[in-house]
Amino acid sequence: MQRRTRRTKLNSEMNIVPYVDVMFVLLIIFMVTATTISVGIDVDPPSMESAKDVASEDNDDIVVSVDREGRFYLNYAPEPEVSLSDAQIKEQVRFVFDKNARLNTRVKGDKEAPYGRIIDAVALLQDVTEKKVQFDVIISEN
């Protein structure tokens, strides 16, 4: 007697269960590592010798300097070494900008200047000129 063997139909479907398991493991690894990555930037504020040195620079750009006490200086002012109020800065910048609207605007701040005053200087320049403001960094030789 001869035994009959049945031929089984081949399964043409792919088994994806191992792939799903691997994907879940990778997802968990990425989720764990993403929470441990720090999201901050190390910032070392710029150093500056004094605001008078900055204010006396001869440059084509409109430069508002902020010293460590938060006082403003303008390079286009009649007396660049004298501190100016917010209203005086606006008036002087508007006067200079009306003569030459292509001037760039920059802010130079002492490393110990209050950040709020530097932001005030940026706001003053943007209010008058409606241009982007650049920040200057002066590295001391020490």
PyRosetta script that sets phi, psi and omega in degrees:
from pyrosetta import init, pose_from_sequence

init()
pose = pose_from_sequence("MQRRTRRTKLNSEMNIVPYVDVMFVLLIIFMVTATTISVGIDVDPPSMESAKDVASEDNDDIVVSVDREGRFYLNYAPEPEVSLSDAQIKEQVRFVFDKNARLNTRVKGDKEAPYGRIIDAVALLQDVTEKKVQFDVIISEN")
pose.set_psi(1, 134.2)
pose.set_omega(1, -176.9)
pose.set_phi(2, -101.2)
pose.set_psi(2, 134.8)
pose.set_omega(2, 179.7)
pose.set_phi(3, -83.9)
pose.set_psi(3, 139.3)
pose.set_omega(3, 178.1)
pose.set_phi(4, -92.8)
pose.set_psi(4, 130.7)
pose.set_omega(4, 176.4)
pose.set_phi(5, -104.2)
pose.set_psi(5, 132.9)
pose.set_omega(5, 177.4)
pose.set_phi(6, -87.9)
pose.set_psi(6, 137.8)
pose.set_omega(6, 174.9)
pose.set_phi(7, -91.3)
pose.set_psi(7, 124.6)
pose.set_omega(7, 178.7)
pose.set_phi(8, -88.7)
pose.set_psi(8, 145.4)
pose.set_omega(8, 179.6)
pose.set_phi(9, -73.4)
pose.set_psi(9, 135.3)
pose.set_omega(9, 179.7)
pose.set_phi(10, -71.0)
pose.set_psi(10, 139.6)
pose.set_omega(10, 178.4)
pose.set_phi(11, -86.2)
pose.set_psi(11, 113.3)
pose.set_omega(11, -177.1)
pose.set_phi(12, -93.8)
pose.set_psi(12, 1.2)
pose.set_omega(12, 178.9)
pose.set_phi(13, -85.4)
pose.set_psi(13, 145.9)
pose.set_omega(13, -178.4)
pose.set_phi(14, -89.6)
pose.set_psi(14, 138.6)
pose.set_omega(14, 178.5)
pose.set_phi(15, -85.3)
pose.set_psi(15, 110.7)
pose.set_omega(15, -175.6)
pose.set_phi(16, -99.7)
pose.set_psi(16, 1.1)
pose.set_omega(16, -178.5)
pose.set_phi(17, -58.5)
pose.set_psi(17, -45.6)
pose.set_omega(17, 178.6)
pose.set_phi(18, -62.5)
pose.set_psi(18, -34.8)
pose.set_omega(18, 179.5)
pose.set_phi(19, -67.7)
pose.set_psi(19, -39.1)
pose.set_omega(19, 177.8)
pose.set_phi(20, -64.8)
pose.set_psi(20, -40.4)
pose.set_omega(20, 177.9)
pose.set_phi(21, -61.2)
pose.set_psi(21, -44.6)
pose.set_omega(21, 179.0)
pose.set_phi(22, -63.0)
pose.set_psi(22, -41.4)
pose.set_omega(22, -179.9)
pose.set_phi(23, -63.9)
pose.set_psi(23, -39.8)
pose.set_omega(23, 177.6)
pose.set_phi(24, -64.7)
pose.set_psi(24, -40.2)
pose.set_omega(24, 178.3)
pose.set_phi(25, -63.6)
pose.set_psi(25, -44.6)
pose.set_omega(25, 178.4)
pose.set_phi(26, -63.0)
pose.set_psi(26, -40.2)
pose.set_omega(26, 178.2)
pose.set_phi(27, -61.1)
pose.set_psi(27, -43.3)
pose.set_omega(27, 179.1)
pose.set_phi(28, -64.5)
pose.set_psi(28, -42.2)
pose.set_omega(28, 179.0)
pose.set_phi(29, -61.4)
pose.set_psi(29, -45.9)
pose.set_omega(29, 179.8)
pose.set_phi(30, -64.6)
pose.set_psi(30, -37.7)
pose.set_omega(30, 179.3)
pose.set_phi(31, -66.6)
pose.set_psi(31, -39.2)
pose.set_omega(31, -179.8)
pose.set_phi(32, -69.7)
pose.set_psi(32, -44.3)
pose.set_omega(32, -178.4)
pose.set_phi(33, -71.2)
pose.set_psi(33, -30.2)
pose.set_omega(33, -179.9)
pose.set_phi(34, -67.3)
pose.set_psi(34, -30.5)
pose.set_omega(34, 179.7)
pose.set_phi(35, -79.0)
pose.set_psi(35, -19.2)
pose.set_omega(35, -179.2)
pose.set_phi(36, -92.3)
pose.set_psi(36, -10.0)
pose.set_omega(36, -179.9)
pose.set_phi(37, -76.1)
pose.set_psi(37, 131.4)
pose.set_omega(37, 178.9)
pose.set_phi(38, -78.5)
pose.set_psi(38, 145.7)
pose.set_omega(38, -173.0)
pose.set_phi(39, -109.8)
pose.set_psi(39, 11.5)
pose.set_omega(39, -177.2)
pose.set_phi(40, -99.2)
pose.set_psi(40, 167.6)
pose.set_omega(40, 177.1)
pose.set_phi(41, -116.9)
pose.set_psi(41, 132.5)
pose.set_omega(41, 175.4)
pose.set_phi(42, -74.6)
pose.set_psi(42, 121.3)
pose.set_omega(42, -177.5)
pose.set_phi(43, -118.7)
pose.set_psi(43, 127.7)
pose.set_omega(43, 172.9)
pose.set_phi(44, -113.9)
pose.set_psi(44, 109.1)
pose.set_omega(44, -175.2)
pose.set_phi(45, -60.5)
pose.set_psi(45, 153.8)
pose.set_omega(45, -178.2)
pose.set_phi(46, -68.9)
pose.set_psi(46, 156.8)
pose.set_omega(46, 177.1)
pose.set_phi(47, -110.1)
pose.set_psi(47, 152.7)
pose.set_omega(47, -175.5)
pose.set_phi(48, -150.0)
pose.set_psi(48, 142.9)
pose.set_omega(48, 179.9)
pose.set_phi(49, -75.1)
pose.set_psi(49, -54.7)
pose.set_omega(49, 176.5)
pose.set_phi(50, -160.6)
pose.set_psi(50, 157.9)
pose.set_omega(50, -179.6)
pose.set_phi(51, -71.7)
pose.set_psi(51, -26.6)
pose.set_omega(51, 179.8)
pose.set_phi(52, -65.1)
pose.set_psi(52, -37.9)
pose.set_omega(52, 177.6)
pose.set_phi(53, -62.5)
pose.set_psi(53, -39.1)
pose.set_omega(53, -179.1)
pose.set_phi(54, -71.8)
pose.set_psi(54, -43.2)
pose.set_omega(54, -176.7)
pose.set_phi(55, -67.6)
pose.set_psi(55, -27.0)
pose.set_omega(55, -177.5)
pose.set_phi(56, -87.6)
pose.set_psi(56, -1.9)
pose.set_omega(56, 178.2)
pose.set_phi(57, -64.0)
pose.set_psi(57, 138.4)
pose.set_omega(57, 177.1)
pose.set_phi(58, -94.3)
pose.set_psi(58, 113.3)
pose.set_omega(58, -175.8)
pose.set_phi(59, -146.3)
pose.set_psi(59, 156.2)
pose.set_omega(59, 179.8)
pose.set_phi(60, -79.7)
pose.set_psi(60, -21.0)
pose.set_omega(60, -177.8)
pose.set_phi(61, -80.0)
pose.set_psi(61, 156.7)
pose.set_omega(61, 171.9)
pose.set_phi(62, -81.7)
pose.set_psi(62, 118.2)
pose.set_omega(62, -175.7)
pose.set_phi(63, -121.9)
pose.set_psi(63, 121.8)
pose.set_omega(63, 172.4)
pose.set_phi(64, -104.0)
pose.set_psi(64, 122.3)
pose.set_omega(64, 179.2)
pose.set_phi(65, -104.2)
pose.set_psi(65, 143.3)
pose.set_omega(65, 178.7)
pose.set_phi(66, -121.1)
pose.set_psi(66, 120.5)
pose.set_omega(66, -180.0)
pose.set_phi(67, -87.1)
pose.set_psi(67, -178.7)
pose.set_omega(67, -173.9)
pose.set_phi(68, -65.8)
pose.set_psi(68, -21.1)
pose.set_omega(68, 176.4)
pose.set_phi(69, -88.9)
pose.set_psi(69, -2.8)
pose.set_omega(69, 179.0)
pose.set_phi(70, 88.5)
pose.set_psi(70, 15.0)
pose.set_omega(70, 178.6)
pose.set_phi(71, -84.4)
pose.set_psi(71, 147.3)
pose.set_omega(71, -178.8)
pose.set_phi(72, -97.1)
pose.set_psi(72, 143.5)
pose.set_omega(72, 172.9)
pose.set_phi(73, -131.9)
pose.set_psi(73, 145.4)
pose.set_omega(73, -179.0)
pose.set_phi(74, -126.0)
pose.set_psi(74, 131.0)
pose.set_omega(74, -177.5)
pose.set_phi(75, -70.4)
pose.set_psi(75, -21.1)
pose.set_omega(75, 179.3)
pose.set_phi(76, -95.2)
pose.set_psi(76, 3.6)
pose.set_omega(76, 179.8)
pose.set_phi(77, -69.7)
pose.set_psi(77, 155.2)
pose.set_omega(77, 177.3)
pose.set_phi(78, -57.1)
pose.set_psi(78, -36.1)
pose.set_omega(78, 175.3)
pose.set_phi(79, -125.2)
pose.set_psi(79, 92.3)
pose.set_omega(79, -174.0)
pose.set_phi(80, -62.5)
pose.set_psi(80, -20.4)
pose.set_omega(80, -178.0)
pose.set_phi(81, -88.8)
pose.set_psi(81, 1.2)
pose.set_omega(81, 178.7)
pose.set_phi(82, -100.9)
pose.set_psi(82, 132.8)
pose.set_omega(82, -179.2)
pose.set_phi(83, -71.7)
pose.set_psi(83, 150.1)
pose.set_omega(83, -176.8)
pose.set_phi(84, -122.6)
pose.set_psi(84, 154.4)
pose.set_omega(84, 175.8)
pose.set_phi(85, -80.9)
pose.set_psi(85, 172.1)
pose.set_omega(85, 178.8)
pose.set_phi(86, -59.3)
pose.set_psi(86, -44.3)
pose.set_omega(86, -179.0)
pose.set_phi(87, -65.1)
pose.set_psi(87, -39.3)
pose.set_omega(87, 178.5)
pose.set_phi(88, -65.8)
pose.set_psi(88, -39.4)
pose.set_omega(88, 177.5)
pose.set_phi(89, -60.7)
pose.set_psi(89, -48.1)
pose.set_omega(89, 179.9)
pose.set_phi(90, -58.4)
pose.set_psi(90, -45.5)
pose.set_omega(90, -178.2)
pose.set_phi(91, -63.1)
pose.set_psi(91, -47.1)
pose.set_omega(91, -178.5)
pose.set_phi(92, -66.0)
pose.set_psi(92, -42.8)
pose.set_omega(92, -179.8)
pose.set_phi(93, -65.5)
pose.set_psi(93, -42.1)
pose.set_omega(93, 178.0)
pose.set_phi(94, -61.0)
pose.set_psi(94, -42.3)
pose.set_omega(94, 179.5)
pose.set_phi(95, -61.6)
pose.set_psi(95, -47.1)
pose.set_omega(95, -179.4)
pose.set_phi(96, -68.5)
pose.set_psi(96, -41.6)
pose.set_omega(96, -176.4)
pose.set_phi(97, -69.2)
pose.set_psi(97, -30.8)
pose.set_omega(97, 176.4)
pose.set_phi(98, -65.9)
pose.set_psi(98, -31.3)
pose.set_omega(98, 178.4)
pose.set_phi(99, -76.1)
pose.set_psi(99, -38.4)
pose.set_omega(99, -177.4)
pose.set_phi(100, -144.0)
pose.set_psi(100, 97.1)
pose.set_omega(100, -176.2)
pose.set_phi(101, -78.0)
pose.set_psi(101, -5.8)
pose.set_omega(101, -178.7)
pose.set_phi(102, -90.4)
pose.set_psi(102, 1.6)
pose.set_omega(102, 179.3)
pose.set_phi(103, -68.7)
pose.set_psi(103, 142.3)
pose.set_omega(103, 173.6)
pose.set_phi(104, -82.5)
pose.set_psi(104, 156.5)
pose.set_omega(104, 178.3)
pose.set_phi(105, -116.2)
pose.set_psi(105, 136.1)
pose.set_omega(105, -178.0)
pose.set_phi(106, -136.8)
pose.set_psi(106, 153.9)
pose.set_omega(106, 175.2)
pose.set_phi(107, -123.8)
pose.set_psi(107, 130.3)
pose.set_omega(107, 173.8)
pose.set_phi(108, -116.6)
pose.set_psi(108, 124.5)
pose.set_omega(108, -178.5)
pose.set_phi(109, -123.3)
pose.set_psi(109, 140.1)
pose.set_omega(109, 174.1)
pose.set_phi(110, -65.9)
pose.set_psi(110, 148.2)
pose.set_omega(110, -177.2)
pose.set_phi(111, -65.0)
pose.set_psi(111, -21.4)
pose.set_omega(111, 178.9)
pose.set_phi(112, -101.1)
pose.set_psi(112, 7.0)
pose.set_omega(112, 178.1)
pose.set_phi(113, -71.0)
pose.set_psi(113, 144.1)
pose.set_omega(113, 176.6)
pose.set_phi(114, -63.4)
pose.set_psi(114, 132.2)
pose.set_omega(114, -178.6)
pose.set_phi(115, -59.9)
pose.set_psi(115, -32.0)
pose.set_omega(115, 179.1)
pose.set_phi(116, -60.4)
pose.set_psi(116, -37.8)
pose.set_omega(116, 179.2)
pose.set_phi(117, -72.0)
pose.set_psi(117, -33.2)
pose.set_omega(117, 176.1)
pose.set_phi(118, -66.6)
pose.set_psi(118, -41.3)
pose.set_omega(118, 176.4)
pose.set_phi(119, -64.1)
pose.set_psi(119, -38.1)
pose.set_omega(119, 176.0)
pose.set_phi(120, -60.6)
pose.set_psi(120, -41.1)
pose.set_omega(120, 178.8)
pose.set_phi(121, -63.5)
pose.set_psi(121, -41.7)
pose.set_omega(121, 177.7)
pose.set_phi(122, -62.5)
pose.set_psi(122, -44.5)
pose.set_omega(122, -179.6)
pose.set_phi(123, -63.5)
pose.set_psi(123, -40.3)
pose.set_omega(123, 177.9)
pose.set_phi(124, -61.3)
pose.set_psi(124, -46.5)
pose.set_omega(124, -179.3)
pose.set_phi(125, -65.1)
pose.set_psi(125, -42.5)
pose.set_omega(125, -179.9)
pose.set_phi(126, -69.0)
pose.set_psi(126, -32.2)
pose.set_omega(126, 179.1)
pose.set_phi(127, -65.1)
pose.set_psi(127, -40.2)
pose.set_omega(127, -177.4)
pose.set_phi(128, -82.9)
pose.set_psi(128, -46.2)
pose.set_omega(128, -171.1)
pose.set_phi(129, -96.9)
pose.set_psi(129, -22.6)
pose.set_omega(129, -175.8)
pose.set_phi(130, 57.0)
pose.set_psi(130, 31.5)
pose.set_omega(130, 177.5)
pose.set_phi(131, -114.9)
pose.set_psi(131, 163.5)
pose.set_omega(131, 174.3)
pose.set_phi(132, -70.7)
pose.set_psi(132, 146.5)
pose.set_omega(132, -177.5)
pose.set_phi(133, -108.1)
pose.set_psi(133, 133.9)
pose.set_omega(133, 178.3)
pose.set_phi(134, -97.2)
pose.set_psi(134, 151.2)
pose.set_omega(134, 176.4)
pose.set_phi(135, -107.1)
pose.set_psi(135, 135.4)
pose.set_omega(135, 177.0)
pose.set_phi(136, -101.4)
pose.set_psi(136, 142.1)
pose.set_omega(136, 177.1)
pose.set_phi(137, -124.0)
pose.set_psi(137, 125.6)
pose.set_omega(137, 177.4)
pose.set_phi(138, -113.8)
pose.set_psi(138, 121.3)
pose.set_omega(138, -179.5)
pose.set_phi(139, -92.7)
pose.set_psi(139, 124.0)
pose.set_omega(139, -179.7)
pose.set_phi(140, -72.9)
pose.set_psi(140, 157.5)
pose.set_omega(140, -177.3)
pose.set_phi(141, -85.3)
pose.set_psi(141, 1.7)
pose.set_omega(141, -179.1)
pose.set_phi(142, -72.3)
pose.dump_pdb("model.pdb")
